[in-house]
Amino acid sequence: MRTKWRILPLLFITLLLLFVSACNSNTGGSTSSGTSSILIVAAENFYGNIFQQLGGKYVSVTSILSNPNTDPHEFESNVQDAIAVSSAKIVIENGLGYDSWMDKLLSASPNSSRIVLVAGQIANHPLPDNPHVWYGIDNVQTIAKAMANALIKVDSAHASFYNQNLASFEQSLTSIQQTLAHMKAKYTGTPVGLTEDIFLYQAMPLGLNVLTPLAFQRAIAEGNDPPADTVVTANAQITQHKIKVLIYNEQTVTPITTNLQNEAKQAHIPIVGVTETMPPDKTYQTWMLAQLATLAAALSSTA
């Protein structure tokens, strides 16, 4: 989906893994005896966090994308990432073109016994041409079930433990769903702007009226320049106070989105930052709830 993804040469990684495989031949994930941790690699840290919540003491999780202060679309994998993937018993990636570098890492260390989950293919309510499925709470619930099933497949001896943790995780999502419903009741129809389409997964359940042209949102999400007429429209919606709040992706910053943010500040329109990568001090649930709380405060201030 983006042309700016980069990766270390596949040949170099493959040769390196031929050496590393000998070091890892006596290690790996646990069996049903549960004598060692199940090694899991998550392309993104929010998936890694959910796996940790489900697997607890029986898993060892490595999350590759974990810095919310950098643009994930500019990510470059490294030797450590390749080694981690080669050793993993379970790997989860988002798919849908969001993290295609992971497919290259997987190809560099083929393993027929490794379980690979592609969240974008598991999600039951993906939006068209929108890979950010983890922002959809219903999607995450379905993805978490697939994660628990993968853990049980690898370590059936602790199936009840994984199922109990899954039930707890699903229950914890209720607070997010209730927050969405409460905010929808208060703010449905409120006009807002989005710098890209990541937040559509929550703006739609919230009933918000997103005025920013979809072509603008998608172009920014794909690392392209938006059509000129959509830029004019997005700017006018701010300068003419047609939107109440600007929801801004803090990790995908371009001169165009920065200009929108500056115009919103000048127009005294609240700006709500969201991120693609989970902050290190959060869980998936507290991350989503914190962003919704910030948005609710902004919407309240403009009511």
N, C-alpha and C positions, 0 to 999 in steps of 0.2 A: 504493500500500500504506500509506503514511503520510499523514496529513492535514496535517502540519506543514511540508511542503515549500513553499518560497516562491520567487518569481522576480520580476525586474523586469517591469513591464508589457510585454506582447508588442508592443503598438503602438509604444512608445518604442524598443524594440530594433530593430523592423523599419524605422522611419524612420531610425534611426542607420545601419543597415547599407546603406541606399540611398546614403548619403554615403560610407561606408567602401568600398563595392564599387568606386567609381571609383579609390580609392587602391590597391586590390589588383588592378586589372585587368591589370597587367603583371607580377604576381608569382605565386606559387603553388608547387605541388609540382613535382618533377622529372619529366621524361619519360624514355623509354628511353635517351636520351643521357646521363642522369645529370649534367646540367650544374648543377643546383641541388638543395638538400636537399628531401626530401619532407616537407611540413608535416603533422604528425600532432597531433591533439588527443585526449587520453584523459580521460574523465570522472574516473577515479581513478588515482592515481599508480602503483599496482602494475601496471596495464595499460600505463601509459606507460613504466615501467621495462623491461618485457618487450619492448615495441616498440623501445626504445633498444638492448637487447641484440641484437635480431634485425637492426635496420637499421644500427647502427653509425654510421659517418661519413656515410652517405647520407640520414640522417633528422634532422629537427629536431622534438623532441617537447615539447608543452606539456601538463602534467597539471593539471587544475583542482582536484580534491580532493587535497590533499597535506599537511594538518596533522593528525597523529595525536593532537593534544591537544584537538581540538574534536569535537563530535558531528556526524557527516556528515549526519544526518537534519535538522539545522537549517540546512543550507547555503543561502545566497542567491547566485545568480549575479550577475555584474556586467557592465558594458560591455566590459571587457577580455576576458571569457569569450566574449561574443557576437562580438567582432572576431576572436578566435582561431578560433572555429568557422567563421566566414564565409570564412576564408582556407585552411582545412584541406583537404588532399587526401584524408586518411583520418581518420575519427573512430571511436573505440571507446567504447561505454558498456556498463554492466553489464546494464541492462534489468531485467525482472521487477519493475518498480515501484520499484527502488532509487534510480534517478537520473532520474526522469521530467522533471526540469528540463532535461535535455539534449535531449529530444525537442522542447521548446519553443524552445530555441536553434536547433536544426536547422530547425525550421519557419520561423523568422524569417529564415533565409538559404537558401532552396531552391537546390540545386545538383545537377543530374542526374549530373554526372561525379564527385561526391564519393562515396567508398566509406564506408559506415557499417556497422560491425560491432557486433552486440549479443551480448555474451558469454553472457548467460543463455539465448539461443536456440541458441548454438553448443555449449554445455556438454553433454557426453554422459551425465553422471550427476547431474543436478540433483535435490535433495531436494524433496519436496512443500512448497509454500508457503514456500520458503527461498531467498532470492535470493543468498545469500553463496557463489556458485559458485566464486569464486577460492580458497576454502579447500580445495577438492577438488583434489588434485594431478592426478588423471586428467582433470578438467575443464580445468585449466590447460594440460595437454599438447595437448588438442584445440583450445583457443582459440589457443595459440601457432601451431599449424599454419595456422589461418585468417588470423592476422596475417601470417605469411610469404607466404601466397598473395596477400594484398592488396598487399604490397610488390612481389611479382613482377609482378602485374597492372599496377601503376603504372610499374615500372622493370624491365622484363624483361632489360635489358642486364646487370644485376647479380644475376640469378637464382641463380647458383652461390654467390655471397657470402651471400645470404639463406638458402639451403638449408644451407650449412655452419654458419651461426650457429644455425639451428633445430636441427640435429643436436647442436651443443654445448649448447644450452639443454636439450634433452631429456635428454642425458646428465647434466646437472647436477641434474635432478629425481630422478635415481636415488638420490642421497644422502638426499633427503627420504623417499623410499619405503622405503629401507633402515632409516632411523631409525624410521619408523612400525612396520615389521615387527619390529624389535628391541624396541621398547617394548611392542608387543602381546604378544610372547612372555613378557615379564616381568610385565606389569601387567594383562593381560586380566581382565575381571571386577571390577576395582577400582571401588567406588562413588564417584561424583563428582557435584558439583553444577555447573550452568551458569546464569549469570544471563540468558543469551539463547541462541538457537539457532545463532548463527554458528559455534560450534565443533563442532557435530554432524558437520560434514564431515570432521573429523579424529577426534573421539571414537569414531565408529563404526568406522573402520578400525583404531583402537587397541584396540578391544574393550572400552572402558570402559563401566561400567554407570552410565548417566546416570539419577539418581533424580529430579531436578527435573522436576515436571510439564511436559509439552510446552506446555500452554496458558499456563503462566507464562512460559516462554521466548519464545513467539511474541508474547505481549502486550507484553513489554518491547521486543522487536525492532520492533514496530509502533508503539511510542510510546503504548501504552494501559495502563490499570491492569489488572493480572492479576486473575482471579477470586479472591475472598477466600479460598476454601478452598485454592487453590494457594499463596497466600502463607503460610497457616498451615502447610501441608505443607513448603514450602521452608525455613521457619524451624525447624520441628521436626527436619528432617533435619540441621541444623547443631547445634542445642542438644543433640540426643540422639546426636550423633557418628555418624550413619548414613553420612555421606560422609567421604572421606579428604582430598579437595582441593576447593576452590571455584574454578572457572574463571570469571573476572570480565571482562566487556567494559569496558575502561577508557574507552571513548568514549560509551557509552550509560549515563549515570548518572542514577538517580532516587532519591528518598528510600527506596524499597523496596529497591533493589539496594545502596544505601549501608548500610542496616540489616543486610542479609545479610552484607556485608563486615565490619561491626563485630562482628556475632555470631560470625563465623568467627575473627576475631582473639581474641575473648574465650575461644573454645573451643580456641584453639591449633591451628586447622585451617589448613594452608597455603593461601594465596591466590595464584593464578597469573593475572596480567593478560594479556589479549590485546587486540589493536586491530583495527579495521576498515580503517584507513589505514596504509600502510607508513611506518615511520619514515624520515626523510630520509637517514640514514646507512647504510641497508640496500639490498640488492637484494631482489627477491622471494624468492630462495632463502635468503639469509642471514636474512631476516625470519622465514620459516617455521621454519628450523632453530633460531634463537635462542629462539623461543617453545617449541618442543618440548624444547629443552635445559632450560629453566626448569621445564617441566612434569615432565620426567623426574626432576629433582632433588627436586621436591616429592613425587612419588610414592615415590621412594626413601626419603625421610625418614619416610614413614608406613608403610613396609613392615614 
